[in-house]
Amino acid sequence: SSESLRVLVAVMWFSIGSCFWSLVFLFVFQIMGSVFMCHSLHDFIIDASQDLALRVWVNDMYGDGLKSFWTIFELTFSGCWPTYARRIVEEISPLYSLFFFMYVYVVVFVATRIVAALLMKETLSQYSNDAECMVNERAKKSSWVKASLSDLFEEADTDNDGLLSVKEMRALFAHQKVKLWMKELGVDANDPDTLICLLGDGDGCGVNQDDFLHGITRLKGEARSQDLLPVYSHVKKTHALVKDLHITVDRLVQEKGTMGIVSF
């Protein structure tokens, strides 16, 4: 899709620096390996007492710096390193197994996977920081949650009257799978009476589908600052009113006491 293509282009653009230094890192190891192989096999190639076919093959693979580098490049990225290593180890010297062991383990296995992991990290980081992607993902998740809750409501509405009675909600929240799913949403269903009270309006007439969806959606997750701020504001106003009431009562009591003394 166009969104995936946009994210891919953005990731490639923002990961240019990481890709460059990763390639430089691998390039240095390839240069070191190609120089070692070219230099160490030179005497074997010019040794007329050795098998001619093997000398020709070694020369084609590691005869000069360019050939040796290309062979090491293929050995690193093609995945068929035994093709370039087995004949060297078996027909020339087993000591080359130490070089290939270290190179394959350090560069082919470890280094290339670290580079791939860094690129994957860049991809995920760019995708998670992309505002449009975040909005789309949240919209998809919200739609999925609402659709799932709608299906749950229809399953729980056994009498098909469009309302969930207290009995139906108790039966719903007593189901173990529903409890687990509510826990994943961040809703505590272990106290069904409290949850039913929060979803309903207290008239005992039941909860319709819209109220059920809205209630669960508002209850899921931890309390946010924007949810707690109105509560704090109401508590602050109530505290101020109670304080004023306390001052007024104290003043009335003092006035009444003063009037009693004067009358006496």
MOLIN-V976529 format. One record per pair of residues at least 24 apart in sequence whose C-alpha atoms are under 10 Angstrom apart, sorted by the first residue. I is the first residue (numbers start at 0). J is the second residue. Records with the same first field share a line. If there is no record, write none. Layout:
# MOLIN-V976529
I = J  J
This chain:
# MOLIN-V976529
2 = 131  132  135
3 = 126  132
6 = 122  123  125  126  129  131  132
7 = 122  125  126
9 = 122  125  126  129
10 = 118  119  121  122  123  124  125  126
11 = 118  121  122  125
13 = 121  122  125
14 = 117  118  119  120  121  122  125
15 = 118
17 = 114  117  118  121
18 = 114  115  117  118
20 = 114
21 = 110  111  113  114  115  117  118
22 = 111  114
24 = 106  110  111  114
25 = 72  75  106  107  110  111  114
26 = 68  72
28 = 71  72  75  102  105  106  110
29 = 67  68  69  70  71  72  74  75  102  106
30 = 64  65  67  68  69  71  72
31 = 68  71
32 = 67  68  70  71  72  98  99  102
33 = 61  63  64  65  66  67  68  69  70  71  72
34 = 61  63  64  65  67  68  71
35 = 61  64  67  98
36 = 60  61  62  63  64  67  68  70  71  95  98
37 = 61  62  63  64  65  66  67  68
38 = 62  63  64  67
39 = 95
40 = 87  91
43 = 91
49 = 91
50 = 90
53 = 86  87  90  91
54 = 91
56 = 86
57 = 83  86  87  91
71 = 102
74 = 99  102  103  107
75 = 102  103  106  107  108  111
76 = 106  107  111
77 = 107
78 = 107  108
80 = 107
141 = 216
144 = 184  212  215  216
145 = 212  213  215  216
146 = 212
147 = 212
148 = 208  211  212  213  215  216
149 = 208  209  211  212
151 = 177  208  212
152 = 206  207  208  209  211  212
153 = 208
156 = 207  208
160 = 207
161 = 205  206  207  208
162 = 204  205  206  207  208  209  210  211
163 = 195  199  204  205  206  207  208  211
164 = 195  199  203  204  205  206  207
165 = 191  192  195  196  199  203  204  205  206
166 = 195  205
167 = 205
168 = 192  194  195  198  205  206
169 = 194  195
181 = 215  219  220
182 = 219  220
183 = 219  220
184 = 215  216  218  219  220  221
185 = 215  216  218  219  220  221  222
186 = 215  216  217  218  219  220  221
187 = 218  219  220
194 = 218
